[in-house]
Amino acid sequence: MDKHISSQFDAELGNVSTRVLELGGLVESQIRHAVYSLSQFSNEVADQVIATEAQVNSMEIEIDRDLSSIIARRQPTARDLRLLIAISKITANLERAGDESEKIARMVKSIINSGSARALPASELRIASDLASGLLRKALDAFARLDVTEAVSILKEDDLIDAEFDGFVRKLVTYMMEDPRTISASLDLLFVAKAIERIGDHSKNIAEFVIYVVKGADVRHIALADVESFVK
């Protein structure tokens, strides 16, 4: 590949990476609004989150189209190919995180319609939602800088979200036992908690693909201690 073609290829890689970060920013905003709709039990904000999903889906399709075009025309090898594969996987995880945000918004609307909103312990999800939102932000930053150290730290932090989810489930079961009238709305809140936990999982997946780009190894389904040893 001559210097001119190489510079064009680098520009295309840079452009598609920028688009992924733009998508990530949109999904971050979607998550923040979903959490806000929960904290304020706002139908209006929940509707905004749901409406944003179409834009997220459109961006995913555009990025996938760009990736297919680059691979077909440039036939990249080694690290460049790993980067393109990782971008495809990261884009898919961002879109799914957006799906979880939409799910939160829909559950918020269901809770509001049930008339039980103010009686539910929704504030108990604040720590988990802050962790999930922060984790996605860190994952996008790790991707932007291809920072393996940051990626490994994200894998560790995902365990904190899992612990918060498990604790919330126990509290919610107790709550439903004490007031069976809230069971239906409480189940909606349980789905919200699961969606928050899944956002953390998607952030973790993004971090794993950052490691894949830099180190050339698939660390999915590998114990954290082994991942740490590998990336040193």
Summary of the structure (lengths in Angstrom):
residues: 232
radius of gyration: 19.6
end to end distance: 32.6
largest distance: 71.6
contacts: 789
relative contact order: 0.13
helix: 90%
strand: 0%
